[in-house]
Amino acid sequence: MVAPAETASARPTPPTHGYTVTCEWSGSTGAGYDQYSRSHLGNAPPAAAAVRLSSDSAFRGDPSLLNPEQLVVLAAASCQLLSFLAIAARARVDVRDYQDAGTAVMTEDGRGGGAITEITLRPRITVVTDATEERLGRLAQLAHEQCFIAASLNCPVTVSPTFEILTPYAFRDTETAAHRLALVADVFGPGSRAFVRDRVGAHGPADVRLAVDLGCGPGHTTRLLAAATGAAHTVGLDASTAFVAAATGAETVNAEDDGRGGELTFLRHDVRRVPFPAQARAADVVYARLLLPHLVDVTDAIGGWITQVAPHGLLLLDEVESIDTDQPALAAYLDHARRLLTARGTTLHAGRLVSTALHDLAAHRDGASFEVEYDATELVRPSVPAAAAMFGLNLVVWRTDPLYRGRQPELDQLAADLAALAAGPERAGQITWTMRRVAVRRLAG
């Protein structure tokens, strides 16, 4: 007797099982394919970070241990990560952070077996680049096509990336850049400190609860701000993981800051984006020095920052209006700096844009109401050797910029000229920065 055929409606639905993994990497591919670290972290919760394995808990395994199905998904996520880093590095795209959340579905076949039927990877990738999101998507697709693990699997692997694109910081965030910023702090510190103290105390002693430093770098301006305001809490924000780490690990307060200022916190955040992190919102004082040359839309940036100031609080802007020198090598460097920033859609002399930006914001009144409480220029005159030393350090990081491909002899000569000035007498020639210093008071309501 032949058994009746099993109908589709009577056939039980095969059980399915889901797996989730995370894959994380942080660093920089900006120096090229040979330089970045390949080390990264993979986790498959709820398993602890151990190599010991078990079967899936659905098959009586220990859920605290990794199982083979998780390892398949983790291998796919890890391979995609490594493939994308390699392709991005060769394309001169500076990847700073990569966080993937991968999932998989395994379907049993009802006969004691089964197979993983789909894997989905959703990497969130932070890059510092001029490349469009479309181009980054093509690089991610190419990485998928070249991924060894994806090519080895029978099931489809879908990659759905999202990108956070940071404006390329022309002067980088390497150790050399940090050294240059230490020299910048020495040159501009006294004038900046006086500006902040005078504006915060313009209406008498101020009780500053929270001060926020935008584009804090390795922390020099944050410590200056903390000391100049005496704030109970000062937060430094920067998009660079390397700078935030350097700032966090530095000494608490510089000797010249008289020990004023309370708690310091450093957070990774792109200051073009508002709202700021919760710890940096509704500040009594928000300060930015030499930051606007690295932002394409100055008006939009300033407008957003004003909204992050507490009512009656201050936004203090400390930017370059012009630079004049009688030294040919310094003038040649400044020409390069202007060209480098112009290629990124920004300008070296961003101080000239501040008044126009504030006028436009006041005319439109789309954001918070404010008044300009102080707007003046002040001169900074460092020695020529000090300026040459600052400028010379930038040439080290510029050599990898696409703008200077094939122009290394020109940079070599400029580096030699700057080195000669840096080693020369203090009284040789002059260089003058005209700084535009503006205090904006946010109004209540």
Order of alpha helices (4+ residues) and beta strands (2+ residues): beta-beta-alpha-beta-beta-beta-alpha-alpha-beta-beta-alpha-beta-alpha-beta-alpha-beta-beta-alpha-beta-alpha-alpha-beta-alpha-alpha-beta
